[in-house]
């Protein structure tokens, strides 16, 4: 069986599984199908099968995913540069909870703490609170004290969510564009741009002749007997 | 039990397809020999789009690069890691040896750091310097011609520096330093630490028409699809397949033992095909073991016979003894001058552009041997973990840590590229008390008895790690940086990482002229069976503060020429 065949059979397997899935969660079979085919990046057949298994199940309840999405939008509100939805942050957090099961209770418990806290203070669950009330709640848990070793669980929960939201955002297409990362493409490195070098007080002058000359990179290397490059 | 026998007899069976096995396969096949390569993992070609991870974006994966299935992140090109399902290893007492294995054609060369350093004259004669360990039976002058040939065949960039124990070679031109590397240089030189272009086996210039030239994507750890980095599959095995000999690749084939005849000479190997889970036997005139230092020791120890009741090559009782890894410890720095940097493409090659070789004289120090310093940082591609604790560095600027809202976007941008790090990689002293052996109580999923490790660092290594941190802190202060994290104290072995973590484990089949004190001779030939050779890092008498690969390659070439000669003379 070739790799394409094996992926197809895995996929058919997941279709059968997704019938049962549909009854308890709202992820439609079409979405699962799309996600299984979306990610193609040199996995081994075993890795692809594992990913397919994770992608065809759902851990968080839809109501939890709504709260995660809201929380993510409070942590990084939408701007013209990009949004939580464009960066697929909720889907990423859902996936990571299955990939790193140790995250499950921390997140689920933290979400319950939010509702408990809001019930106590506003007689409403977090999602039914006004945005002012939601932010008032976050103000209590968003600032860990760097001098204290042990933070309260709700502070740890928020730090975890902030980490997942930020890493999810800045590893997305919109996030990487916003950051300005320029690489991951064929190019020729010829050193730090001269204006940046100058700004930081450096120069290549003291050893210029040692370095690779981009113009000669395609000429086949030839050395003399002493190891000096002559072409 | 029914073993499936292949009737063909090869000239040579090579076990393992990494640096040592790849080189041996190439040299032997070019001499016209029929060679079988037996590899425990699947076929791998970095140019195969189905296997390629190079140039993929984090968002092409649902886990954005996290390391769930591969220890260095899911785009890293090592199928395996420190833990492999179904292939356990065990520890004696409180030993914490971490054993990294990569199961694929090319082995660990597909993801390694490409740091390609020659051992210098002093590195072969450590005992002469400080009375510790043992000298190699050969010296730099014996290996130099092979280092020269490896440089030209595989390609390594670097600069001529005329330093006695860091011999120059046939270098390709090195890439210009990145910005954080220039900061490092400024800080290090203030402390008298030598800084020079690194020496990596990456093609900054064309060396032949079979391999492409580096296009600076920084992803050598993903194995290069145009073969511009050294990976054993693309640079040695594939060319060997095109040479005049015949090369048969047996992949997904886990060698259990070397088979021997009544006189104790090797007749071939016994392996398990992972796909059908059946045992097969292959025959050959010569067996070359290149399974990695510890895997080779395991195969030898599991090869018990009437002629070799203690395991093959083990009449000295030294197979598995003297295993030693490089010392390693790391530190990070925050460089305020690098905040709010102008962003440009700073990917460069897949590794550092500058480094520091060992620069001190041990006469004035309280530990033997040295370490080199690797440096890292820059405007890298985000992956899982990027953006964690986005403004924890605010602490050093008197600003509030934590929070939420769009100020976090500017925090991430502000600190992007402002953190860098240093890693010390040093020489430990080989000890007979550090060893791997067969654990009689445990087998892997193929029914093969597994290795059990016994390993303790000594004060030699601990004091070296302490010195690393003193040096790192001084350099960081010199360059205007802030040291991150607390200095590890005696209770943490001064930050010394577990043995095995640096993935330079060597020494399990040590080389020597006395069969009572060593396992192989200077041609990496077993004292106990003259048609069995070991061309991985097993024969290393000492590890030096250099990465082992360039020496594995040079010695494997030298041994392979010897095998060809001995076959011609009908001595083996």
Interface residues (C-beta under 8 A of the other chain):
Chain A: X3 X35 X39 X40 X41 X42 X43 X44 X46 X47 X50 X51 X54 X55 X74 X75 X76 X77 X79 X81 X88 X91 X92 X95 X96 X99 X100 X138 X142 X143 X144 X146 X159 X162 X163 X166 X167 X168 X169 X170 X171 X172 X173 X175 X176 X178 X179 X180 X181 X182 X183 X184 X185 X186 X187 X188 X189 X190 X191 X192 X193 X195 X196 X197 X199 X200 X202 X204 X210 X211 X212 X213 X216 X217 X218 X219 X220 X221 X223 X227 X228 X229
Chain B: X42 X49 X50 X51 X52 X53 X55 X56 X57 X58 X59 X60 X61 X62 X63 X64 X65 X66 X68 X69 X74 X75 X79 X148 X151 X152 X155 X157 X159 X160 X168 X169 X170 X171 X172 X173 X174 X175 X176 X177 X178 X179 X182 X183 X186 X197 X204 X205 X206 X207 X208 X213 X215 X216 X217 X218 X219 X337 X341 X342 X343 X344 X345 X346 X347 X348 X349 X379 X380 X381 X382 X383 X384 X385 X386 X387 X388 X389 X390 X392 X395 X400 X401 X402 X403 X404 X405 X406 X408 X409 X412 X413 X416
